[in-house]
Amino acid sequence: MLAETNNRLFERVSGELAVRYSPQGTDGEFCSTTRNISGGGIRMPLLKKLKPGSMLNMEVFKHNTDIAFRCMGKVMWAWDAPSDAKENHIFEAGIKFINPDLLCIGKLIDSLEKNSLLAR
């Protein structure tokens, strides 16, 4: 799981996991899916742009399983994502896990990697 490139501690794994998040200081709760995940964080689309440094209460999980974890996340970067004119405008963000449960993250990543192998 350790990566040797891009100065990253963890390797990124592409795949979709469900994410429920709530920016701190708001009552709003939003849902999204991951583009990729690592032991350090996730990349995901957002419906509303959040500023770097924004803190999120997060739950990351795989549908129809009991594999899930809750943690705090910090928006490290965000930008406007290209979108189809027919779709709602979305934003992309990189979220750093603040207090991750690496065991649960490992189980989620393992489930993505197994699905990837089965799809081939």
Rosetta blueprint (number, residue, H / E / L):
1 M L
2 L E
3 A L
4 E L
5 T L
6 N L
7 N L
8 R L
9 L L
10 F E
11 E L
12 R L
13 V E
14 S E
15 G L
16 E L
17 L L
18 A E
19 V E
20 R E
21 Y E
22 S E
23 P E
24 Q L
25 G L
26 T L
27 D L
28 G L
29 E L
30 F E
31 C E
32 S E
33 T E
34 T L
35 R L
36 N E
37 I E
38 S L
39 G L
40 G L
41 G E
42 I E
43 R E
44 M E
45 P E
46 L E
47 L L
48 K L
49 K L
50 L L
51 K L
52 P L
53 G L
54 S L
55 M E
56 L E
57 N E
58 M E
59 E E
60 V E
61 F E
62 K L
63 H L
64 N L
65 T L
66 D L
67 I L
68 A E
69 F E
70 R E
71 C E
72 M E
73 G E
74 K E
75 V E
76 M E
77 W E
78 A E
79 W E
80 D E
81 A L
82 P L
83 S L
84 D L
85 A L
86 K L
87 E L
88 N L
89 H L
90 I L
91 F E
92 E E
93 A E
94 G E
95 I E
96 K E
97 F E
98 I L
99 N L
100 P L
101 D L
102 L H
103 L H
104 C H
105 I H
106 G H
107 K H
108 L H
109 I H
110 D H
111 S H
112 L H
113 E H
114 K H
115 N H
116 S H
117 L H
118 L H
119 A H
120 R L
